[in-house]
Structures are given as structure tokens and as C-alpha cells.
Amino acid sequence: MLIQNLVIAANGPSLIAAEYGAVIMRHLQNFNSVKVLSGTEMSRKEIEHTRYAGFLTLSQSGDAKDLINGIITANKLGVTCINVVNVEDSPITRVIQETNREDQGPSESSSTTAGGQGLIRSDSSLELTR
């Protein structure tokens, strides 16, 4: 599924990076809409009725409970999830791996470290390293 409406969730300094990224994405007109939320603002209603939604999380540690809950919610709704973290074996990465194992068909969830050192995608079972 092609993402047309992006919701970005982050906390702390990652929220600043998310806001900056959103400005660039809006300027480049990559998406119909780009919304940035703090992890605590993320709720089911933010993505539930959004057509062609994508959910992007940014996290330094990858252990923010509210972001993990957002990923789980988005995945249950069939929303494409993209997660950028600095810690390769973070709780967020583990949640994505567990969610992908539970899915019957190919998943559209992926997780990568900020340095681009790992990409985990269940639809291709591919891991890339730089």
C-alpha cells in the first residue's frame, strides 16, 4: 500500500527531529498530509479513519512505552509502520519482529537503526547492513 498520509510520533529530542522532517516532507509534497505528535498524544483515533495512512516512530532508545503501544495499535489497524531507532535490539524492534511473526501474510512493518545499519522487513526477509 502506498502511504499518502503520514503520522509521525516521537518523544524528547526525536520530536524536534520529527518536526523538522515534517517541514521538509511538506515542502517536497511527498504526502497528502504529515502530522507530528508526541508519543503521549498518539491514540487510535489519530490513524483509525485515515486512508492510506503510514505511522512513523522516531526514538533514541526504542523503549518508549507510548510509541510501542502506538505501533501495536497501528499494526492492528493494518497501517504501514516505519520505525527509526538508535538501538538495534530495542524494545520497538522486538515488537516489530514479534508482530511480523504473528502475521499470516507479508507485513508492511519495518524497523531500522538511525545509522541505516539494519533493516528488518518481513515481506522480504531482508536484512541490510552498511
Secondary structure, 3 states (H helix, E strand, C coil): CCCCEEEEEECCHHHHHHHHHHHHHHHHCCCCEEEEEEHHHCCCHHHHCCCCEEEEEEECCCCCHHHHHHHHHHHHCCCEEEEEECCCCCHHHHHHHHHHHHCCCCCCCEEEECCCCCEEECCCCECCCC
